Amino acid sequence: MRSPVPSSSRQGITCPYCFAVVAAQRIPYRCRGQAGRRAGCAPVLDKELAAYTGSTAGASLPPVFDAPGGKARADCPTCGQTTGSRVCPECHNPLPPAYCDSPGRIVALVGAKNAGKSTYIAVLLHELMNRVGTELDASLVACDDRTIERYKRDFARPLLEERRLLPTTASAATSPREPLVYLLTRTRRARTRFARERTDSLALVLFDTAGEDLRSREVRDLHLRYLEAADAVIFLVDPLELPAARPSVGDGVPTGAADDPDSEPINIIARVTEALRARHGVRPGERLRVPVAVALTKIDVLRPALLRQSALHRSRTGAGVLDLDDREAVNEQVRSLLHEWQAGGLDTYLGQQYADYALFGLSALGGVPENGRVGAGGVRPYRTEDPLLWLLHRFGMLAGARSQGS
């Protein structure tokens, strides 16, 4: 098992909206403006923000100003009001204080059209806010109001409350990509009498990618700048789209057509890999150091006999650490399945291109949906958190441990 990567991999802060990289000392501020009887600057049209959103609606705001030092607060040079609102110097979107003050990691979620990316995000975040968060002694808090509203409107309410399946992700060609920006904070208990309790924070930026945006290199390059800015990538692979996997699927489960070469997992991963190699300036023959998690989704549809007595059949221990023995066993089990399903070339390609990758198996719903709705048993996630736990281990925020005597 490789050592965790450093907690910060780039110089400066990357805007989670336009992906400009800026030094912390150069982040500008937005004036608090007028409120009630409080004197302050009047709203003006923010041309940079309007250009980003493609509309002037909601872009009339108090002005943006520069202040040296990169401190949490600064005084507006025009009205004298003190403000803590910082913005990206390029697109003028707000940069939450937690994002400016904590190591930021952009995690890109990638997969073909029917891989279940939106469903995976909805369930993963719910698990982190509840069961997994309790296990890790961690809290997950949205960094801005846009994240709160989008998660409720587009993810939690339809899937978890109304039990409706989520629609496919809209293409980035139709609207600017809106990230989900969270602050994940972990408390590590002191293991000895003399050690101190430790609290670590990580700003986590999640994107879901429309499958059609990855069908060609031209569309990818035009709309998906965030792929180049990603600190880690989670690839979701639907086993129903692998023709040789169909005999392993349980009776009565509809399988994908798997007749579109542009949507085949290895072709999508290759296009993303090209973007990452260009962004990081990786020379031919060298491997990318961006951690990559590749997960088979919907493993609940596999025949029970295939999973019985396998690593995928066991649940995690839930001990608040990454079980390294379990991680390696699951990795080998998924590798074996890929080769059995004549998709071993995917494993080979990942090993050639990435210095740090891992294989996973998970199910966001835990059952087969019925008529556009979650199955009768409700949402029963199975190991959805595994890829992110592995990434937290790579980022140095989660310890790894082996079983006694191993």
C-alpha positions, 0 to 999 in steps of 0.5 A: 500500500502506497504512502498517502499523498501530501495534504496539498498538491498545488500552489495557491487556491483553485476556484471551484467554479472557473478553476483559476488558480490564485495565491491566497494573498491575491484573493479579492473581497466583496463589499458588504454593501448597504443594509438597513441604515448601514452606510455602504457601497451601492450595488453595481453590475458585476461584469465578471460574474455576469459573464460566468453565469451568462446573465445579468440577473442577480449580478448587481452586487456590492463592488469587489476590491483588492486588499493585500495580505490575504487575511480573513477580513478587510476594509472596503477602501470606498465605504470603510465597511469591514467584510469577510466575503472573498471572491474568485478574481476571475469569475467573482463567484464567492469563495467560502471562508472554509474553502480558502482556509482549508486544503481544497481537493477537487474530486471529479466523478466520471462515468458513462450516461447510465453509470448512476453518477447523480444517484451515487453523489446523493447517497454518498453525501447522505451517508457522510452526513449520517452513518459514515460521518458518525463512524469517522467522528466527522461532520460534513457541512455545505460551504455555500447556500448554492450547495445546500439548495442544489443538494436538496433540490436535485439530489436529496428530495427526489431520491431520498424523500420522494424515492424517484430515480434521478434524471441523467445529468444535463450537459455542461454545454447547456449551463455552467457546471455547478459544483457541490462544495463541502467542508469535511472535518474530522476529530482524531481522538488521542490514543495515549494519555499524553497525546492531544486531540486533533482536528483536520479539515478538508474542503471537498469539491464534487462534480457529476459529469454528463455522459455525453460530455465525454463522448468526444475529445472536442466536447470534453475540452470545451466544457470540462475544464474541471477534469484538468483541475481534479486532484482525484477522480472516481470512475463509475463503471456500470457492469450492465454495460459490459457484454461479457458480464451479462451471464453474471447478472441475476434473472429479470435485470435489464442489461444495457445495450453496450453497443456505443463505442464512445460510451465504453468505460475504457474509451471514457477513461482514456479521454479523461486521462489525456486531459489529466496528462496534459494538465500535469505535463506528464511525459510519455512513459511516465504515470500520473500521480493523481489518485484514481478510484474505479468502482463497479456500480450496481453490484446488487444485480450480480448473481448471489453465487458470484458474491458469496464467499467473496470480499464483495460479500462482506461489509466494512468493519466500520472501525473509523480507519481504512481496513487495508486487508479488506481494501486489498481483498476487494481490489483483487476481487474486482480485478478478477471480475474484470478479467473474467468479463473480458475487460482486463484491458481496463485494469492493464490501462490503469496500471500503465497510466496511473501510479495510484489507482484502486478498484471497488464494488458498490451499490448506491440503491442496494436493489433494482429500481421499479418503474422509475422509482426506488425499489420497495426496500428503499435506498439501502446503500452498500459500500458507497463510501469506499472510494472516498475513504480510500481517497481520504487515506491518500490525502492523509486524513484517514489512518489505515490499519490491518487485522490482528496478526496479519 
